[in-house]
Amino acid sequence: MIKKVIISGGGTGGHIYPAIAIANELKKRSEGIDILFVGAKDRMEMQKVPKAGYPIKGLWISGIQRKLSLKNMSFPLKLVSSLWKSFQIIKEFKPEVVIGTGGFASGPLLKMAGSANIPTVLQEQNSFPGITNKWLAKKADLICVAYDRMERFFPKEKIAKTGNPVREDLLTINNKRKEAISYFKLDASQKTILIIGGSLGARRINQLIHKELDFFKDKNVQLIWQCGSLYFSEYTTYADGQNVQVFQFIDRMDLAYAAADLIISRAGASSVSELCIVGKPVIFIPSPNVAEDHQTKNAEAIVTKGAARMIKEPELDTRFEGVVSKILESSKLQEQLGEAIKKLAQPNATKQIVNHIEKISKR
């Protein structure tokens, strides 16, 4: 039975929530387990992890900017500082295994854990890995992935295809419709559309929803609109307290999913995994501003199986209203899309990952 674990992952919800899901499963299995999180000092994990009930220590670390930037000049100093702080954390806490789910802070932490011969496990959510996990892969003991053909990036013998961890409360949303309607004060006789552009927000999706508010009004639908922390002050004025609700961040995503009849979403790996579990009609609007256009690839993997619809950003002005109308007006299509995406779900991903972690910790 594992007694002490460090988990590191953050920067966005796509790294944080898989980490919390893994922690919850470990805690469920091992009574008295001591779990410590390590994140980046100024990122959202410093608020979200304690809210989930776990302690967290912060490193002074940030990523390298893809474009030439003065911010990159401080990166070497931050890296050295974070490596030293990671060494101190590991020496003091004495973990049996260290887990990284991506994000800047997991780099120095898992690097120092590997140097101390402590078993390390990576969890890669995307079809195209981030810089941090690529850097750590050579020394990692195990790499849990959600997509096929990941041997392009990682040593084949270290890969385990498990799927992505999802929040456990999503597994029971079918029983939460009534609670969700009450929680968001919705009209049960109207259709509800949930818009999620990621924890920080998506400018193009927010611009689209703002532009289409009259269209939604004509369709007599209610909106639960998560615009993200970067854009909340800009769009909160459009909340009308009835048909349009605007949130910086939604704490009860299980209830938001339960209330939704249609979901409009980016196509980050964690979001795609969650939406497969949820089993509702989805329109993906993938971000074009990510490495190797991997969000489009994530969405295409679902769309080619007839399990969702996708609209690329350049097509939004011409296709959006038509695609939304077609789904809203056909209960048969809604049912088909929901059933098809549900078949792609991997509800046991978190358990499989923890099974592997337990084996690694015994080596």
C-alpha positions in Angstrom: 0.0 0.0 0.0 1.4 3.4 -1.0 1.9 5.8 1.9 3.5 8.9 0.3 3.0 10.4 -3.2 3.8 13.7 -4.8 1.7 14.8 -7.8 2.6 17.7 -10.1 0.5 19.1 -12.9 -1.0 22.5 -13.7 -1.2 25.7 -15.7 -4.7 24.7 -17.0 -7.6 22.6 -16.0 -6.5 20.0 -18.5 -3.5 19.2 -16.3 -5.0 19.9 -12.9 -8.2 17.8 -13.0 -6.5 14.6 -14.2 -4.1 15.1 -11.3 -6.9 15.5 -8.8 -8.8 12.5 -10.2 -5.6 10.4 -9.7 -5.2 11.7 -6.2 -8.8 10.9 -5.3 -8.5 7.3 -6.5 -5.2 6.8 -4.6 -6.8 8.2 -1.4 -9.8 5.9 -1.9 -7.5 2.8 -2.0 -4.9 3.6 0.6 -6.1 4.7 4.0 -3.9 7.3 5.6 -2.0 8.0 2.4 -0.1 11.3 2.4 -0.5 13.2 -1.0 1.4 16.4 -1.7 0.9 18.5 -4.9 3.5 20.7 -6.4 2.6 23.5 -8.9 3.7 26.8 -10.4 3.3 29.7 -7.9 1.2 32.0 -10.0 -1.0 29.4 -11.8 -4.6 28.2 -11.1 -3.5 25.0 -9.4 -2.6 27.1 -6.3 -6.3 27.7 -5.8 -8.0 24.6 -7.3 -5.9 22.0 -5.5 -6.5 23.2 -2.0 -10.2 23.6 -2.9 -10.1 19.8 -3.7 -8.7 19.2 -0.2 -5.0 18.7 -0.9 -1.9 20.6 0.2 0.3 22.2 -2.5 3.7 23.8 -2.7 4.6 26.3 -5.4 7.7 26.6 -7.6 8.9 29.8 -9.3 8.6 28.4 -12.8 7.0 29.3 -16.2 7.2 28.0 -19.7 9.4 29.1 -22.6 7.6 31.5 -24.9 7.3 30.2 -28.4 8.1 33.6 -29.8 11.1 35.7 -29.0 10.3 37.3 -25.6 12.1 39.1 -22.8 10.3 36.6 -20.5 12.6 33.9 -21.8 15.6 35.6 -20.3 14.5 34.7 -16.7 13.8 31.0 -17.6 17.2 29.6 -16.7 17.1 31.3 -13.3 13.6 30.0 -12.7 14.6 26.5 -13.7 17.6 26.4 -11.4 15.5 27.8 -8.5 12.8 25.2 -9.2 15.2 22.3 -9.4 16.7 23.3 -6.0 13.2 23.8 -4.4 12.1 20.4 -5.9 15.2 18.7 -4.4 14.3 20.2 -1.0 10.6 19.1 -1.2 11.6 15.5 -2.2 14.2 15.3 0.5 11.8 16.5 3.2 8.7 14.6 2.0 10.3 11.3 0.9 7.7 10.1 -1.6 7.5 6.5 -2.8 6.4 7.6 -6.3 6.1 10.9 -8.1 3.4 11.5 -10.7 3.4 14.2 -13.4 0.3 15.2 -15.5 2.0 17.9 -17.5 2.6 21.6 -17.0 5.7 23.6 -16.2 6.1 22.6 -12.5 6.2 18.9 -13.2 9.4 19.3 -15.2 11.9 20.1 -12.4 10.0 18.1 -9.8 10.1 14.8 -11.8 13.6 15.5 -13.0 14.9 15.6 -9.4 12.8 12.6 -8.4 14.4 10.6 -11.2 17.8 11.7 -10.1 17.0 10.5 -6.6 16.0 7.1 -8.1 12.3 7.6 -7.0 9.9 5.9 -9.4 8.2 8.4 -11.7 5.0 8.2 -13.8 3.9 10.5 -16.5 0.3 11.0 -17.6 0.0 12.5 -21.1 -3.5 13.6 -22.1 -2.9 14.8 -25.7 -2.3 13.1 -29.0 0.7 15.5 -29.3 2.7 15.7 -26.1 3.9 19.0 -24.5 7.5 20.0 -24.1 7.7 19.0 -20.4 6.6 15.4 -20.9 8.9 14.9 -23.9 11.8 16.2 -21.7 10.9 13.8 -18.9 10.1 10.7 -20.9 13.5 9.2 -21.2 13.9 8.8 -17.4 10.3 8.1 -16.5 9.4 4.6 -15.4 5.9 4.6 -17.0 4.0 6.9 -19.4 0.2 6.6 -19.4 -1.4 7.8 -22.6 -4.9 8.2 -24.2 -4.1 7.8 -27.9 -2.6 5.3 -30.2 0.8 5.7 -31.9 2.4 7.6 -29.0 5.6 5.6 -29.6 6.4 8.5 -32.1 7.2 10.6 -29.0 7.9 8.2 -26.2 9.9 4.9 -25.7 7.4 2.1 -26.7 8.3 -0.1 -23.8 7.2 2.5 -21.2 3.8 3.3 -22.7 0.5 2.1 -21.2 -2.7 3.1 -23.0 -5.2 3.9 -20.3 -7.3 6.8 -21.4 -7.5 10.1 -19.6 -8.7 10.5 -15.9 -12.0 12.3 -15.5 -13.8 13.6 -12.5 -15.7 10.9 -10.7 -18.8 13.0 -10.3 -19.3 12.9 -14.1 -20.0 9.2 -14.0 -23.4 9.8 -12.4 -24.7 12.9 -14.2 -27.8 11.0 -15.6 -29.3 11.1 -12.1 -28.6 14.8 -11.6 -30.9 16.6 -14.2 -33.4 17.8 -11.7 -30.7 19.0 -9.3 -29.0 20.8 -12.2 -32.1 22.6 -13.3 -32.6 23.8 -9.7 -28.9 24.8 -9.2 -28.8 27.0 -12.3 -32.4 28.2 -11.9 -33.3 27.0 -15.4 -36.7 26.6 -17.1 -37.1 22.8 -17.5 -39.3 23.3 -20.6 -36.5 25.1 -22.5 -33.4 23.7 -24.2 -30.0 24.5 -22.5 -26.7 25.1 -24.3 -23.5 24.8 -22.3 -20.5 26.8 -23.7 -17.0 25.9 -22.4 -13.8 27.3 -23.9 -11.4 26.1 -21.3 -10.5 27.3 -17.8 -8.8 30.5 -19.1 -11.3 31.1 -21.8 -11.3 31.2 -25.6 -11.5 34.6 -27.3 -13.0 33.4 -30.6 -15.7 31.3 -28.9 -16.6 34.2 -26.7 -16.8 36.6 -29.6 -19.0 34.1 -31.4 -21.5 33.6 -28.5 -21.7 37.4 -28.1 -22.5 37.8 -31.8 -25.1 35.0 -31.7 -27.1 36.1 -28.6 -30.0 37.2 -30.7 -29.9 33.9 -32.6 -30.1 32.0 -29.3 -33.0 34.2 -28.1 -34.9 33.5 -31.3 -34.3 29.8 -30.7 -35.7 30.1 -27.2 -32.7 28.4 -25.6 -30.9 29.1 -22.3 -27.1 29.5 -22.1 -24.7 28.5 -19.4 -21.6 30.3 -20.7 -18.2 29.7 -19.1 -16.2 32.5 -20.7 -13.0 32.0 -18.7 -11.0 34.1 -16.3 -9.3 36.2 -19.0 -12.6 37.4 -20.4 -15.1 37.5 -17.5 -15.0 41.2 -17.0 -15.7 41.7 -20.7 -18.7 39.4 -21.1 -20.4 39.3 -17.6 -22.5 42.3 -18.6 -24.4 40.2 -21.1 -25.8 37.9 -18.3 -29.5 38.7 -18.0 -30.2 36.5 -14.9 -32.6 34.3 -16.9 -31.7 33.0 -20.3 -28.0 34.0 -20.4 -25.8 33.0 -17.4 -22.1 34.0 -17.6 -19.4 32.4 -15.4 -15.7 32.9 -15.0 -15.5 29.3 -13.9 -18.1 26.6 -13.1 -17.3 24.7 -9.9 -20.1 22.2 -10.4 -19.3 21.0 -13.9 -21.2 17.8 -13.2 -24.4 19.8 -12.9 -23.6 22.0 -15.9 -23.2 18.8 -18.0 -26.4 17.3 -16.5 -28.4 20.5 -17.4 -27.1 20.7 -21.0 -29.0 19.5 -24.1 -26.1 20.6 -26.4 -22.5 21.4 -25.6 -20.2 23.8 -27.5 -16.5 23.1 -26.6 -12.9 23.4 -27.4 -11.2 20.0 -28.1 -8.5 19.7 -25.5 -7.8 16.1 -24.6 -9.3 16.3 -21.1 -12.4 18.0 -22.4 -12.9 15.4 -25.1 -12.5 12.5 -22.5 -15.1 14.2 -20.2 -17.5 14.7 -23.0 -17.4 11.1 -24.0 -18.3 10.2 -20.5 -21.1 12.8 -20.4 -22.8 11.4 -23.6 -24.5 14.6 -24.9 -24.5 16.2 -28.4 -21.3 18.2 -28.9 -20.1 20.8 -31.3 -16.3 21.0 -31.2 -14.6 24.3 -32.1 -10.9 23.3 -31.9 -8.2 25.9 -31.1 -5.9 26.4 -34.1 -3.2 27.9 -31.8 -1.8 24.7 -30.3 1.1 22.5 -31.2 0.6 20.4 -34.3 -3.0 21.5 -34.4 -3.7 18.6 -32.0 -7.2 19.9 -30.9 -8.4 19.4 -34.5 -7.0 15.9 -34.5 -8.7 15.2 -31.1 -12.0 16.4 -32.5 -11.6 14.5 -35.8 -11.1 11.2 -33.9 -14.7 11.7 -32.5 -16.3 13.3 -35.6 -15.2 10.5 -38.0 -17.1 8.0 -35.9 -20.3 10.1 -36.3 -20.2 11.0 -32.6 -20.0 14.8 -32.7 -19.9 17.8 -35.0 -16.9 20.1 -35.6 -16.7 23.7 -36.9 -13.3 25.2 -37.5 -12.8 28.8 -36.6 -12.7 30.2 -40.2 -16.1 28.5 -40.8 -18.0 29.8 -37.8 -19.7 32.8 -39.5 -21.1 30.6 -42.3 -21.8 27.3 -40.6 -22.6 27.9 -36.9 -26.3 28.7 -37.0 -27.0 25.9 -39.4 -25.3 23.2 -37.4 -26.8 24.4 -34.1 -30.3 24.6 -35.6 -30.1 21.1 -37.1 -29.2 19.6 -33.8 -31.7 21.5 -31.7 -34.6 20.7 -34.1 -34.0 17.0 -34.2 -34.4 14.9 -31.1 -33.4 11.8 -33.1 -30.1 13.5 -34.1 -29.5 14.5 -30.4 -30.0 10.9 -29.3 -27.8 9.5 -32.1 -24.9 11.9 -31.2 -25.2 11.2 -27.5 -25.2 7.5 -27.9 -22.3 7.5 -30.4 -20.0 9.6 -28.2 -20.8 7.6 -25.1 -19.5 4.5 -26.8 -16.0 6.1 -27.0 -15.8 6.7 -23.3 -13.1 5.2 -21.1 -14.7 5.4 -17.7 -12.1 3.2 -16.0 -9.0 5.3 -17.0 -8.3 6.6 -13.6 -8.4 3.1 -12.0 -6.1 1.7 -14.7 -3.6 4.5 -14.1 -3.6 3.9 -10.4 -3.2 0.2 -10.9 0.0 1.0 -12.9 1.2 3.5 -10.2 0.8 0.8 -7.5 2.9 -1.6 -9.5 5.6 1.0 -10.2 5.8 2.0 -6.6 6.6 -1.6 -5.6 9.6 -1.9 -7.9 
